[in-house]
Amino acid sequence: MNLGHVIGSIWATRKDPSIEGKRMLLVQPLFADGSPKGRPLAALDTADAGPGDRVLYVTSAEAALPFRPPQDLTASDATIVGVVDRVDIG
């Protein structure tokens, strides 16, 4: 899992049929200390996140796992799976 910050919403007039009806958000990857890590990415949202939220997201094959049924081949390279309430660095 990766830490990120939602910086915006993405609207698309044409999408792959497997992501019809799913929300897309723009996520800035973060290091644990909250500093930016690389370039923003598009992610499907399963956690009802919104702009300004700190989130956990998964990438690669794991990005398609949150969608049902399991045989559904969702076209996703990144998926938000949780909203982070706080980060404690020991």
Secondary structure, 3 states (H helix, E strand, C coil): CEEEEEEEEECCCCCCHHHCCCCEEEEEEECCCCCECCCCEEEEECCCCCCCCEEEEEEHHHHHCCCCCCCCCCCCCEEEEEECCCCCCC
